[in-house]
Amino acid sequence: MLILIAGPYRSGTNDDPELMKQNLTNLEAVALPLFRKGHVPMIGEWVALPLIHLAGSVRPGDAAWEEIQYPVAHRLLDKCDAVFRIPGASKGADQDVQLALARGLPVYYQLAEVPPAAQR
């Protein structure tokens, strides 16, 4: 499965770059375990952050940021097979979960819930 990892990135940081970096580290901490279960992990920021930079964003929440940050995750959900929601308050991650559920995708909250991929 292609699994979108959703959780806090900007939330609760007051746009402090170090706190945002820590939130990205928290999201990434789940990626390797999902990969080892045979899946392909995806984090929206892996796609959004380079695009935001290319679009000329100078701070979180500016026009370029808003144009790209959340729409990237929503577009990725069109391609993903599931969502893994890490803990923490996040309006964007909650929206990702709602969209996934509306599309009939499974949402996981614990690694033990994620089935291993079928062997090829």
Buried (B, 14 or more C-beta within 10 A) or exposed (E): BEBBBBBBBBBEBEEEEEBBEEBBEBBBEBBEEBEEBBBEBBBBBBBBBEBBEEBEBEEBEEEBBEBBBBEBBEEBBEEBBBBBBBEBEBEBBBBBBEBBEEEEBBBBEEEEEBEEBEEE
